[in-house]
Amino acid sequence: MRLNLDEGLFDAIDCCEGCLHFTDFPTMGSGDVTLSFWGVTLVKDLWPLSPSILKDGQDTYIAGFSRFTFHDVVGVSLSVSLYDPAHGYREFLRRQNEIVSVERTWRETGASGHEYGFQCVCDWPFGYCGTTLWVNGPAELDIDLDHRIPARQYCLAPRLYACPTVQQLMLDLEHK
């Protein structure tokens, strides 16, 4: 199902439990940007559309990939604070007591636009991610309604529904 992200809909979508699938992040000048997320949550109390989209009328976790598409992108900022494999990915990687982060910003000179921000896990490089896009055109979210579960179900059993990258890390840590 494709949803247009206008008039408050973006505010009803939470990606903090999600995982940005970072394989082919765009370069500036491409115009359109598509980001794939595993684990988008639709927040019931902020939901402006038909409640039938929500699973059982509750906060709804999409246990699968969803795609955000932004048109006429004029800027992108990405910051990933890396998790430390030596500490089982439970802490941030530190050098000289500072968190190690990878940062990159692409922005056309003097560009402005509607700002969309995400806070989530990034699957590569593996860490906690803050991403901002500046967009002059429309934005959409594609979700698979067959992958909806009540968010409470995810919270009770995250290992069953988390991003495959995170599931594998959980298994690896159990066997150490």
N, C-alpha and C positions, 0 to 999 in steps of 0.2 A: 504494500500500500504506500502510495506517495502522499506526503503531507507538505503543504506549503508553510514555511516557517515565518509567518508574519503575524502581526497583531497579538503578541504575547505568547504564541505557541512555543517559541524557543525557550522562554522562561519556564515552561512546564516540562522541559526535558533535562534530565540530569545524567551526566556521564561520569560522575566521580567514582562509581563502582565499575566503570567500563574500562576497556583497554583499546587504545588507539593502535590500529594495525598499521605500522609505519614501514611500508615497503617501497613506495614510490612517491615520496612527498614532492609536490610540484615545484617547478621553478617559476619565478615571477615572469609575467608576460604571457602566460598560458591562457589567462582569462577566466577559465573555470577551474575549480578545485573540488575534488571529491575525497572525502576522508571516510575510511571504514572503521567502525567501532564495534567491538563486541561488548554487549551489556549496557545498552541504553535503558534508562528508566523513565517511564512516563508518570509524572507526579499528579495524582488524582486531585488534590486541593487546588492546583493551578491549571488544570486541564480545561481549555476553552471549547473543545470540540465535543462531539457526541460521546457519552460515556461508554457506548458499545465498543469502542476501540480498546478500552481498558479491560484487562482480564478480571472477570467477576466484579467489576466496578471498583477495583482497588488500584493502589500504586502498582505499576506493571513493569516488570523487568523483561527485556528482550534477550533471551538466552541464545543469541546467534548474532551474526553480523548485520548491522544497519549501515546505511550510507548517507552521509550528509553531502549535498552538492551545493556549492556556492558559485554564482555566476557573476562575472565582472569583478573579480578579486583584484584589489589594488595593493594589498599588503598582507603579509603573514609573519607572525612571530612565534618562535618555538623555543621552549626551554625545558630540558630534561635533567632532573637531578638523579644521578645514577645510583642504583642500589648496589650494595657491596656483596659480591659472591662469597667472600671470606667470612661473612657473618650471616650466611644463609639467606641473603637478599632481604633480611629483616631490618637492616639499617642502611643509611646512605653511605656511599663511598666518600671517604674524607682524605684529604692531603693537607698537611700542616694545619689540621683541625678545621678546615673549610670543606663544605660539601662540594663535591665535584659535579659541575653542571656543563651540559653542552647547550649552547645557545646560538640561534641564527634568526636574523630578521631580514625579510625582503619587503621593501616598501617603495613604491613609486614616489619620487620627490613631490612633496606638497599634497600627497594623496590623503583623502579622507573618505569615509564611508560608514555604513552601519557596522558596528563592532560585535563580533560573535566570539565568546571566550569559552574555553574548555579547561577543566582540571580533571586529570585521569591518569591511569597507568599507561605507559608507552611500552609496546612489546620489543622494540629495538630502536635505539639502545634501551635496555631495560631500566626503567626508572619512573619517577613521578613527573608528570608532564603538565606544563601550562602552555596552551596554544591560543593565539588570538588571530582572527582574520578580519580584515577590513574589506567590506564588500559594497559595491554600488548596485548590484543587480539582485534578483530574487535568490532565495535559498530554499532547499527542499530536504526532506528526510524520507528515505525509503526504508520501511520496516517490513519484516515478514511476520504477519499475524499468527502464523503457525508456531512461532517461537516465543509467544507471550506466556509468561507465568506470573502469578502474584509475586511482587517484590519480597514479601515476607517469606515465600518459599525459597527464594535465592538466599536470603539472610540466614535461614535455618540450615541450608546445605550448600554453601558457596562452592565447595569442591565439585559438586555435580554440574554446576551451571556456569562456572567461570570460564574465561577465555582459555583456549587450549594451551597457550604459552604458560599461563599462570597455573593451570592444572598440572602440567608437566613439572614445573618447578616444585609444586607441593609434593608430588610423588617422589621426586629426586631427594628432597629434604627429609622425607619420611624414611628413606632407605640409607641415610648416612649414619 
